[in-house]
Amino acid sequence: MIPRARRLVAAALGSALLLLPAFTGIAHAAPSKVYAAPLTKTVADVKRVAEYWKPDRLKQADSYTPATPGAAAAPTSSTAATAGPASAVTTTVNRATAAQTVPAAAPRKGTARTMGKVYFRFGDKEYWCSASAVAAKNRSVVATAGHCTYDPRQGKAADYWIFVPNPGPNGETPDGIYVGASISMHEDWSGKGDYDFDYAFVTVQRGFVWTAKDGAYVMQDVGRLQDNVGGVGLELNKKPGAYTVAAFGYPAGQQPDGTRPYDGKTLKQCPERVTRYTVAPSLDLQKGVELQPCDFSPGASGGPWLIGYDDARRLGNLNGVNSLTWNRDAKGRYDAVSAPHFDTTTGEVYRRAAGVGILANVT
């Protein structure tokens, strides 16, 4: 996540809110267009990404940098695992359909284990973020922050993108590794980095686990993501102040005072809070939703905001993803986190991801 909002910024935000008493944040005339960035199309593509993330590398994954794009432009990658250039796709999803609530789905066995981490590269450096599996008709969709999938400054998707649900503290992947197939995002994220659209739904290929055989590791197909871990639901067009939400993620980055209270190895939750609007003109953020107090730091980016979270089932309805951190009181720790507002346009992006086909087998 990108740390923002020191004392002067917080003051500017307060002034902006006072000047906008009629602001609602809901009605946004965004074009009904999804930007699609293909990641893998063939078994060979998937195996190339898988070979990069063998167990020895995954054991070091928590030492990689929590994604904080925006601090500096990433270098141009010399090797890419992408299947081709990104392309603008005009969605044909009916807006009434796109606005519908998607119910959560339990896995075929056991309790849901939808939350996890995504690992990827920009240039020659590894990064990671938080993410969650979302119920979908293709049973293969992950929600995370836009900045955990695509760098609009370069106009380039992340390389070697994988999702690991329920990760262990030492690189374990008990529920499999899922290689990204295609990123679906709003064109205003890919085109100009507008934080009102800092979200992405990534369609993932069937999962696999590494198994030892004859002194080497081989891939074993374990099936579709939702079948294995379940999927959170999706709820749109909720007016801030009218509902409470619980935020989740794997925070790890440094706090403003230099401390690191979180190590990124354990899923953390900011307890349910009532949401409110937040704006940041410098980020083109006009309809953000804020949760306070919450001291999440980098690493929690992309983690889900869930309405009606049921701890027994470990399911709820997705209504946002961690996008920006805030230090509104300019003290030692972050005190708020914000997400883009999930509206009908978000539903269109999701529906595109839910309709993408995947490979029948990855091994």
URPEDA-V285192 format. One record per run of one state. SS is the DSSP state (H for helix, E for strand, L for the rest). FROM is the first residue (numbers start at 1). TO is the last residue. If there is no record, write none. Layout:
# URPEDA-V285192
SS	FROM	TO
SS	FROM	TO
This chain:
# URPEDA-V285192
L	1	1
E	2	4
L	5	6
H	7	19
L	20	32
E	33	38
L	39	42
H	43	52
L	53	54
H	55	58
L	59	60
H	61	63
L	64	64
E	65	66
L	67	86
E	87	90
L	91	94
H	95	98
L	99	101
E	102	102
L	103	104
E	105	105
L	106	114
E	115	122
L	123	124
E	125	134
L	135	140
E	141	144
L	145	145
H	146	148
L	149	149
E	150	151
L	152	155
E	156	157
L	158	158
E	159	165
L	166	176
E	177	186
H	187	192
L	193	194
H	195	197
L	198	199
E	200	204
L	205	206
E	207	213
L	214	215
E	216	223
L	224	224
H	225	229
L	230	230
E	231	234
L	235	243
E	244	249
L	250	267
E	268	274
L	275	275
E	276	280
H	281	283
L	284	284
E	285	292
L	293	303
E	304	310
L	311	314
E	315	321
L	322	323
E	324	326
L	327	335
E	336	339
L	340	343
H	344	354
L	355	363
